[in-house]
Amino acid sequence: MARPRQYRRVIRESGDEAIEQRCKETKWKLIENILRKDKNNDEVTSLTRAPEGKRKRGRPKPTWRRMIETEREEEGWKSWKEVREDAVNQEKWRHITEDLCTTRCEVDR
């Protein structure tokens, strides 16, 4: 149990951001860039499409898409259309991603 506490102390003392936060920020910057493209772009389609058909039995495997869907819902966005509208406004998007990307380590400080 000492590892998480020790991990937070090292991050706090080094002054570096947590690597999790950097990865999350980079991921949401990529999503922002994708959503600003034309609606008919293949990247936008792959991000915003709703899969069809039945899935296999059991727990679904964790995927990048499921992870961002969960983060999107936690932030309060109900659809990708809402996310796209916010991505167009760069100032609003910056504040949203700052809130989204804060880690528990920063809260502990």
N, C-alpha and C positions, 0 to 999 in steps of 0.2 A: 503493500500500500504506500510505501514511501516514494515510489517512482513518480506518480503524478505530482506530488507536492514538490519533489526535487526538480522535476521538469519545469514547473512553473517558476521556481526560484531561479533556475539557470536562465530562462527567458527574461525574467524581470531584471536580473543583474547584467545580462549581456546587452539589453536595450534593443534586441532584435524582435521583430514581429514573429508570432508563431507561424510555422510553415503552413499550418492548416489555413490560416487566414490568407496568406499569400495565394495559395492554391484556389481558395474560394473567390478571392477578388479577381484573379485571372480568368476563372471560369465565367463569372458574371460579366466581365468586360467582353469576353468572346460572345456571350449571348447577346449583349447589347449590340455589338457590331453585326451579328447575324440578323437581328430583328430590324435593323435600320435598312436592310437591303430590300429590294423589290419583293412583293408578296409571291411572285411566281418563281423566285430563286429556289434552287434545289435545297440549299442549306436551310432556308426558312421553312420549306415544306417538311423536311425531315425533323425539324425541331417542333413544329406546331401541329403536325398531323395526329389524328387519333387512330391508334391501331385497330384493325378490324379482325373479327374471327374469335375463336375460342382459344384459351390458353391451356397449357398442360395442368394436370393435377398438382397439388402441393404448393408450397411457398414459392412465389416468383423470385427469380435470381435478382440480386441487386445490380442495377445497371446505372450508367451515367444519366440516362433519361429519367429513370424513376427517382433518382436522387434530386435532380433539379426540379422535378414535378413536386416533390415533397417540400423542398425549400420555397418554391413558388407559392404553394398553398399556405405554408407557415407565415409567409409575408402578407397574406391576405388577398393575393391575386386569384381570381376565380378562373380566368382564362388567359390564353396567350395574347389575346387581343388587348387586354388591359395592360399586360407587360409591355407590349409593343408601343402602346400610347405613352407609357411612362418613359420608355427608352428614347423616344424622340426628344423629350425635354431633358437635355443633358444635365442641367442643374438639379432637377428633381431626382434623376437617376443616380447621380453621385451621392446624394443624401440617403437614398434607399439602399444602395450597395454598401455604404458605410455601416448602416444599421444591420444589414444582413450579414456582414462579414466580421462583426465583432465576435471575439472568442471568449470562452470562460476565463481564460488567463487574464484578459484585459479587465474583466469584471472584478477579478480578485485583487487587482492593484489598488 
